[in-house]
């Protein structure tokens, strides 16, 4: 609602978030935000065309990765370890935590990119899907999404030129694939 938007904007613009976090622990806030996310998801499935359901669901993947990382950091802090100390222990167990790190960085933007690309792909609107993929390539190139550094202080954003080259290349590959599909099969409404 508009009132929610006004209150949240006011909290963000006038330093209310810091004050709120001093009163309510971050872990409790995440639970509340998760509940709000579930309500929004229910509304999304009610209000979007059936063809877009997969895009809505795929958009949740980066958000779930960010939530997982927050829970992992909390558990490690309780155990007296840092993320930098524990991260190398995950890979030998078959858990590639670097993917969680990458999805966590800019997860809200990444969620929008993932959802939009998949929605337009299901509609066979290949040019629009390619444009969203190109946006992902640019954002990952400059480190707005997917780029991270693991320091003793925790996970840090890594802004700069060619900050996440693997992701930039992957998004470019998706854009080229979408443009190729457009050239071969054209666009149009996907199957219902």
Long-range contacts (C-beta under 8 A, 24 or more apart in sequence): 26-70, 27-70, 27-74, 30-67, 30-70, 34-67, 37-63, 50-192, 51-119, 51-122, 51-123, 51-190, 51-191, 51-192, 52-119, 52-122, 54-118, 54-122, 55-114, 55-115, 55-116, 55-117, 55-118, 55-119, 55-122, 56-115, 58-114, 58-115, 58-118, 59-111, 59-112, 59-114, 59-115, 59-118, 60-111, 61-103, 61-111, 61-114, 62-103, 62-104, 62-107, 62-108, 62-110, 62-111, 62-114, 63-107, 63-108, 63-111, 65-99, 65-100, 65-103, 65-104, 65-107, 66-103, 66-104, 66-107, 68-100, 69-100, 69-101, 69-104, 69-155, 72-97, 72-100, 73-154, 82-152, 82-154, 83-150, 83-154, 83-155, 84-150, 84-151, 84-152, 84-154, 87-150, 101-148, 101-150, 101-155, 102-146, 102-147, 102-148, 102-164, 102-167, 103-146, 104-148, 104-155, 105-143, 105-145, 105-146, 105-147, 105-148, 105-155, 105-157, 105-158, 106-139, 106-144, 106-145, 106-146, 106-157, 109-139, 109-144, 109-145, 110-136, 110-145, 110-146, 113-139, 113-145, 117-174, 117-178, 121-178, 121-190, 122-190, 123-188, 123-189, 123-190, 124-181, 124-185, 124-186, 124-187, 124-188, 124-189, 124-190, 125-187, 125-188, 126-178, 126-179, 126-181, 126-182, 126-185, 126-187, 127-178, 127-179, 127-182, 127-187, 129-174, 129-178, 130-174, 130-175, 130-176, 130-178, 130-179, 130-182, 131-175, 133-171, 133-172, 133-174, 133-175, 133-178, 134-171, 134-172, 134-175, 136-167, 136-171, 136-174, 137-167, 137-168, 137-169, 137-171, 137-172, 137-175, 138-168, 140-164, 140-167, 140-168, 140-171, 141-165, 141-168
